[in-house]
Amino acid sequence: MKLRVLVIVMFAMFSLPVAVHAQTSDADDVKLIFDEALRNGKSYEWLRYLTTQIGPRLSGSAGAAEAVNWAKTEMQNIADTVWLQPVMVPHWIRGSEEDAYIKGSNKKRNVAVNVCALGGSVGTGSGGITAKVIEVKSIEELSQLGSHRIKGNIVFFNRPMDVTQPRTFDAYMGAVDQRAMGPSAAARHGAVGVIVRSMGLNAEDYPHTGALRYEPDAPKIPAIAISTRHADLLSQSLKEDNGLQFYFETHCEMLSDVQSYNVIAELKGSEYPEQIIVVGGHLDSWDLGDGAHDDGAGCVQSMEVLRIYRGLGLSPKHTVRVVLFMNEENGLNGGREYALQAEQRKEQHIAAIEADEGGFTPRGFSMTASPEFRNKVIGWKPALEPYGLTDFSREGGGADIGPLSKFNIPLIGYMPDSQRYFDYHHTKEDTFDKISKRELDMGAGCMAALIGLIDKHGVN
Amino acid sequence: MKLRVLVIVMFAMFSLPVAVHAQTSDADDVKLIFDEALRNGKSYEWLRYLTTQIGPRLSGSAGAAEAVNWAKTEMQNIADTVWLQPVMVPHWIRGSEEDAYIKGSNKKRNVAVNVCALGGSVGTGSGGITAKVIEVKSIEELSQLGSHRIKGNIVFFNRPMDVTQPRTFDAYMGAVDQRAMGPSAAARHGAVGVIVRSMGLNAEDYPHTGALRYEPDAPKIPAIAISTRHADLLSQSLKEDNGLQFYFETHCEMLSDVQSYNVIAELKGSEYPEQIIVVGGHLDSWDLGDGAHDDGAGCVQSMEVLRIYRGLGLSPKHTVRVVLFMNEENGLNGGREYALQAEQRKEQHIAAIEADEGGFTPRGFSMTASPEFRNKVIGWKPALEPYGLTDFSREGGGADIGPLSKFNIPLIGYMPDSQRYFDYHHTKEDTFDKISKRELDMGAGCMAALIGLIDKHGVN
């Protein structure tokens, strides 16, 4: 990076004799970047537009197409080159609103509950499904019950996320198998539908969507998420009413694949233009909210990395390439296509960074990388720690950059604080008003600072 | 602490031969406490009541009195003893709503701007004040201009908080002298009123109140805060219009002092009952919001420390005493009275912890303590770090516990993340909906965990 030159010049204005010999420290470089992000950051206004003017951006939707055009236009102001990389994506639609209620036996009243179809689910169609409910806490418990107990019933996966996990993603990883694998597991045992407890940590009134994964050899049965509060209600009702039935109706369906795009922009490296550092997030979102934290934040923070270079009048030594991936939520086709094209074109990637854990205050970076690279980043800790970056211990890069693992390069995930993420994740609550401008700017600063350090010191 | 016994028993259920010889680790103890806070925490529901049912609690107000009674009643369920400690407090009232506008010269229209009286300010009374405006960036600049430029005018202190400070409290400390000292400094030069740029980091439409400090020998002139957005507007307008005047009208006044109380509750120590660990926050708040982050959060987190002991069926070895201080915002009389009484009764305090930086995700603890004590806490880092507590480097305890410094004991401040604090601080936006249940519970866990470790290992 050419930060060195600028800092010397700035410093020289005050103290020439010392300055001309000065070597800028990593701490100085990092501060320069954060100062620019915090003073002149554009992330927040970009995100305001993306979420409130464009809105939800599920793959194949009009919103996704609009977001592609918007991002391309915006990045033309901050990049040397911008282009669209075609990728075919699934086109699942929710259809008209879901309807669900608990049907008590013995003339008890129906109780409406808040549900949403899981992404990728088949719909029930008009008339819906009505059946008895078998509650289980795991796929294992489902198997133990066996087909004679499950057949013809709705399976209700109700294992809560573990609230005692300090990092909420760990709680998510410990529960999300129910949503992803539960529907096919239940279908194999003859279930007619699946209800999954929402992936949320609080007592909430709204459901969390997210993708299920139908296995090719299992029947496709309709599946919904139910709000955590109504999951508790349903569980309690099942204890009190042996004859209880559950009704739900969904109108979702999978249409034909659609042409879409990864949006790519780069600043050409001044010394090693053929060596590429990727930074990105995913441009698609679920359909219920505006995708502010997931992952509008990661997109605008990635764009902001280029803007910071431009704002400071600096050029990176290596090429810095922003990739806004399409279709992370229900396919990962964008991530796969990007890696495929990189391979076919024999591009030389040296590192990839993804931001896809929300626009919250900084905590650290996770890494799938060699011990040597991890230690290198840990060596930068004195410069990064003042900005809240203290945790470099975790494994993981990001879903979209995962396919780049074949290049055997460091894959890095920006890791913000996780406490609030699952209040919003995949729900109608994931909207712009949940964004703190400063937290968003700080996150952009983190991404730019790490890229600056990689650009300065290399990856080896 | 008696955590040891319980953990051994729990562990013994699975693995008796090892367990009976097991010594519980600090990490086990800390986890036990956080698990209880995260599973069964009451902070959030307490805070919901305090903020939405009682509301603002400025010293001397009906809300403050109601909060005293509520806290006393609630703590009777979780403490061995609860009592009220009388303290006289100032009773400042805002009166009817403030009114202010920029009066352009040459028949330009008046432009209404958002302001609020600073706490403790005298009012303008009906008719308000109209005068020309002198903008300065500091008290020093004011002095350089001198009385001949200032006399008869309104002084506008417009130095923004430094957005590049990663920790927002540092930005606050770098700007708040304008609010605290500006009015008397301006009055000495003959100013007729003072406008202070709100202590906020963003472009906001609402003003931030907070206490001014009239010096005894300076005239008392009315002082207001103006929203950051309108501060920028006023500054721009001054550049464009030489004849500009400013009008504001406030109806605040200082009434006679009122009898109020610190609310105190304790769990008696099982081994060293005479040795007291204090944990607290301040029960009073400014009048504009509901005091959710400042400092309802610190109060309910302190209460939760006792509830966690009760919930786990544990007794501390030392006495753990919750103090909900009255009048931190505009006097500190509660903190002073508590320390005075402690001295007169020859109580033996061994440590004091305050939470007064909002109910945000954990970052660390600040300390005014010996290097030995600080190192002791740093030695506990492996147990605390998984919960986000990584920063033990900063100086400072808390305003209310400050007067306990005469006992030469460690004074400790719970230090949550600071990024969002000044979005809400002293404004109408400091309301319950800005609270994350998990962040609040995590903070309570931090306080309880540190007290648990101090109780287990002592302070020396």
Interface residues (C-beta under 8 A of the other chain):
Chain A: K31 F34 D35 L38 R39 V163 T164 P166 T168 L201 N202 T361 R363 P386 Y387 G388 T390 D391 D417 Q419 R420 D423 S436 K437 R438 E439 M442
Chain B: K31 F34 D35 L38 R39 V163 T164 P166 T168 L201 N202 T361 R363 P386 Y387 G388 T390 D391 D417 Q419 R420 D423 S436 K437 R438 E439 M442
